[in-house]
Amino acid sequence: MQQINILYNGSSKILKRLCQSINSLSGDLKDISENSVKKDDCVNNCTSTATDVPLAAAQGKALQEQINAIKEQLNIT
């Protein structure tokens, strides 16, 4: 995503402030786009050894169900 940079050299304070706000928002959106976790970045298995990627919610749920089943077998609440 390319950042927008709007220049305004007129005398209207409102338009100048609007341009500044747009530029700021554009920078924020660029940061979000570059730093956000993409769906394809998630690991949807429990065999990966990667330590720098998030675990998919489905795998977290599966792990929690296994933990709960073990607790139930051991009579742990």
N, C-alpha and C positions, 0 to 999 in steps of 0.2 A: 504494500500500500504506500502510495506516495503522499507525502505531506503537502498540504496546500499552504501557500504563502500569499496572502492578499495584501497589496500595498495600497494605501489611500493617503493622498496628500492634500485633500480638500480641507475645508474649514469646519465641516459638520462634525461635532464631537460625538454625536450618536452614531454616524456611519463609521467613524474611526474606531469607536469602542466595539461596534459590531464586527469590524474586520479583525480586531485583536481577539475577540471571542472566537471567531471562526478559526483563526490561526491556532489558537490554544486548543480548541476542540479537535482540530485536525491532528495536532501533535499527540494528543491523548489517544485518539483512535488508532494512530500509527503504532504507538506503544502497545496498546491492547492487542492489535493484530499480530505484532511481532512476538509478544511475550505470552500469549494465551496458549492453553493446552488444546490441541486439536483432537477431535474424536479418534482419528487414525493413530494418534500418539499413545493411546491407552493400550495396555496389554490385557488381552482377554484370555489368559491362561494362567496356570499356576506352575508352569515349568520354566518360565523365563528367569534368567539370572540378572537381568538389567536392574540397576538400582536407581536409575535416573528417569524412569517413566512411571506414570500412574497406573494403578491396577483398575481395571474396569469394574464397575459396580456389580455386575453379574458375578464376577469372581469373588468379590468381597462378600456377597450374599452367600455364595456356595461355601466359602470358608466358615462364615458364621454359623451356617446350618450344621456343618461338621462339628464345630466346637460345641454347639448346643446338644447334638446327639451324644457326644462323648460325655458331656456333663450329666446328661440324663442317665446314661449307662452307669456312671459313677455315683449317681444320686447326689450331685452337687447342684445347688441352686444359686 
